Amino acid sequence: MDISSPAPEDVDRTPKPEPVLSRFAMTDLDEEGITPLRGGTFYDLKLSKSHIQPTYHMSFPPTLDSALPSVTVPAIIRCFGKTWEVKFCGERRPKCLDSSWRKFVDDNNLVTGDFLLFELLESTSIKVMFEVQILRCAIPPELQELRNKRKTEKMDSSVTVIYSRTLTATATTDLDKEEITPLIGRPFYDLVLSKSHIHPVYDMSFPPALDSLLPSTTVPSILRCFGKTWEVKFCGKSRPKGFDSSWRKFVDDNNLVAGDALVFELLESTSVKVMFKIQILRCTIPPKLQELINKRKAEFELQELKNKRKAKSEIIIIDDDE
């Protein structure tokens, strides 16, 4: 829930920059994609299904353990000029936020693929405070319009498209313009890639809602994307139905990563062949932010290495003879 500002006696009176997500900074965020970090510890995260409805699970990596308290304390999240109070569970492994994290997720309409940057402003035995920046993996307006139209027509209520972009041969030079190509009225399936879909697992299966539209035998499958084609093996006898390891070639050739979104449109499905047209919406981190993250991670890892060396040099070796 929204809370008021800390009591005056709890405020650090050292002069600091304006809040990262003040009204002025929100305009900068739209134009630049990021706002400057303050120089403290930070953690970047691309949201997966586990972080949002219905699980609402938010944990932090072990690399942040030393920077976070080991007890349960209130945590303040600052974002877009507002604040949320959640519970930080430092006694758990991994350390995490409890279900009160749900309020922040719902209030900000967070979805799978959105990118968050947590900057640790304060960490004591009685309170934790984070500043959070959000980079949205938004649905292009043209696609949203198409999606709404398809829903209205009820062409397939069980499978809806979420993301798309132009992947025709003539559009490959305009990929940064976020154009899309209209679907042609065939069954389609949208998917936000997770780690299981890419290296090293390369698992690609389809939901039961498509079972009746796909063959129940093993047949060649053609994937059309970017004006090129890939041949993979479709395993219709498997449950769930899906591709075999030949899917790996498509993933690697297109440099797919977790968070990228795909739309599979079923062009042909017979007892001897399956053909899909695939559109890709890349959920990429803005170059400026990636550069900043790489720099800060390198600095953090260097500091961690120095701390380990220092701790090792302070170990006193006791002679057994003594």
GIMO-V54089 format. One record per backbone hydrogen bond with DSSP energy under -1.0 kcal/mol. CO is the residue of the C=O (numbers start at 0). NH is the residue of the N-H. E is the energy in kcal/mol with one decimal. If there is no record, write none. Layout:
{{CO & NH & E} {CO & NH & E}}
This chain:
{{0 & 84 & -1.5} {6 & 9 & -2.1} {7 & 10 & -1.2} {18 & 21 & -1.6} {21 & 25 & -2.1} {22 & 26 & -1.1} {23 & 27 & -1.5} {24 & 28 & -2.7} {25 & 29 & -1.7} {26 & 30 & -1.6} {27 & 31 & -3.6} {28 & 32 & -1.9} {40 & 119 & -3.1} {42 & 117 & -3.1} {44 & 115 & -3.4} {46 & 112 & -2.1} {47 & 50 & -1.2} {49 & 56 & -3.0} {51 & 55 & -2.5} {57 & 96 & -2.9} {60 & 63 & -2.2} {61 & 64 & -1.8} {63 & 66 & -1.2} {72 & 87 & -2.9} {73 & 127 & -1.8} {74 & 85 & -2.9} {75 & 129 & -3.1} {76 & 83 & -2.1} {77 & 131 & -2.9} {78 & 81 & -2.0} {81 & 78 & -2.4} {83 & 76 & -2.8} {85 & 74 & -3.1} {86 & 97 & -2.2} {87 & 72 & -2.0} {88 & 95 & -1.3} {94 & 59 & -2.8} {95 & 88 & -3.6} {97 & 100 & -2.1} {98 & 101 & -2.0} {99 & 102 & -1.1} {100 & 104 & -1.9} {101 & 105 & -2.8} {102 & 106 & -2.5} {103 & 107 & -1.5} {104 & 109 & -2.1} {105 & 108 & -1.1} {110 & 113 & -2.2} {113 & 46 & -2.9} {114 & 134 & -2.9} {115 & 44 & -2.8} {116 & 132 & -1.9} {117 & 42 & -2.7} {118 & 130 & -2.6} {121 & 128 & -2.8} {126 & 123 & -2.8} {127 & 75 & -2.9} {128 & 120 & -2.5} {128 & 121 & -1.6} {129 & 77 & -2.8} {130 & 118 & -2.8} {132 & 116 & -2.1} {134 & 114 & -3.0} {135 & 137 & -1.5} {139 & 143 & -2.2} {140 & 144 & -2.2} {141 & 145 & -1.9} {142 & 146 & -3.1} {143 & 147 & -2.6} {144 & 148 & -2.1} {145 & 149 & -2.6} {146 & 150 & -2.2} {147 & 151 & -2.1} {148 & 152 & -2.2} {149 & 154 & -1.4} {170 & 173 & -2.1} {173 & 176 & -2.0} {174 & 177 & -1.3} {178 & 165 & -3.7} {186 & 265 & -3.0} {188 & 263 & -3.2} {190 & 261 & -3.3} {192 & 258 & -2.3} {193 & 196 & -1.3} {195 & 202 & -3.0} {197 & 201 & -2.5} {203 & 242 & -2.6} {206 & 209 & -2.1} {207 & 210 & -1.7} {209 & 212 & -1.5} {216 & 235 & -1.1} {218 & 233 & -2.9} {219 & 273 & -1.8} {220 & 231 & -2.7} {221 & 275 & -2.9} {222 & 229 & -2.0} {223 & 277 & -3.0} {224 & 227 & -2.2} {227 & 224 & -2.4} {229 & 222 & -3.0} {231 & 220 & -2.9} {232 & 243 & -1.9} {233 & 218 & -1.9} {234 & 241 & -1.2} {240 & 205 & -3.0} {241 & 234 & -3.7} {243 & 246 & -2.0} {244 & 247 & -1.9} {245 & 248 & -1.1} {246 & 250 & -1.9} {247 & 251 & -2.8} {248 & 252 & -2.5} {249 & 253 & -1.6} {250 & 255 & -2.2} {251 & 254 & -1.1} {256 & 259 & -2.2} {259 & 192 & -3.2} {260 & 280 & -2.7} {261 & 190 & -2.5} {262 & 278 & -1.9} {263 & 188 & -2.5} {264 & 276 & -2.6} {267 & 274 & -2.9} {272 & 269 & -2.9} {273 & 221 & -2.8} {274 & 266 & -2.3} {274 & 267 & -1.6} {275 & 223 & -2.8} {276 & 264 & -3.0} {278 & 262 & -2.1} {280 & 260 & -2.7} {281 & 283 & -1.3} {285 & 289 & -2.6} {286 & 290 & -2.5} {287 & 291 & -1.9} {288 & 292 & -3.0} {289 & 293 & -2.7} {290 & 294 & -2.0} {291 & 295 & -2.7} {292 & 296 & -2.8} {293 & 297 & -2.1} {294 & 298 & -2.1} {295 & 299 & -2.6} {296 & 300 & -2.9} {297 & 301 & -2.2} {298 & 302 & -2.2} {299 & 303 & -2.4} {300 & 304 & -2.2} {301 & 305 & -2.2} {302 & 306 & -2.4} {303 & 307 & -2.2} {304 & 308 & -2.4} {305 & 309 & -2.4} {306 & 310 & -2.5} {307 & 311 & -2.3} {308 & 312 & -2.1} {309 & 313 & -1.0} {311 & 314 & -1.1} {318 & 321 & -1.3}}
